């Protein structure tokens, strides 16, 4: 499946580099996400648009953060 993860550059510093890794809050549709799903990272605000394309490397897991209670790598 393909997903769009939106971020606000005033709140999140997005590292766009080949091989960059990390986790992302899985706020909606987490029960449908799985390893190998394609992710489009969309920057909001001035200069809005797709800034990176990646893929999930695992299943959604519990991880509490300021963005929610679940995350995906």
Residue pairs with C-beta under 8 A, 6 or more apart in sequence:
1 32
1 33
1 34
1 37
1 38
2 37
2 38
2 39
2 40
3 29
3 33
3 37
3 38
3 39
3 40
4 39
4 40
4 41
4 42
5 24
5 39
5 40
5 41
5 42
6 42
6 43
6 44
7 14
7 41
7 42
7 43
7 44
8 43
8 44
8 45
9 43
9 44
9 45
10 45
14 41
14 43
14 51
14 52
15 22
16 41
16 51
16 52
20 54
21 57
21 73
22 73
23 63
23 71
23 72
23 73
24 39
24 71
24 72
24 73
25 65
25 67
25 68
25 70
25 71
26 33
26 60
26 68
26 70
26 71
26 72
27 67
27 68
27 70
30 60
30 70
30 72
31 60
33 56
33 59
33 60
33 72
34 56
34 59
35 56
35 57
35 58
35 59
36 55
36 56
37 55
37 56
38 53
38 54
38 55
39 53
39 54
39 55
39 56
40 50
40 52
40 53
41 50
41 51
41 52
41 53
41 54
42 48
42 49
42 50
42 51
43 49
43 50
43 51
56 72
56 73
57 73
58 72
58 73
59 72
60 70
60 71
60 72
61 70
61 71
61 72
62 69
62 70
63 69
63 70
63 71
65 71
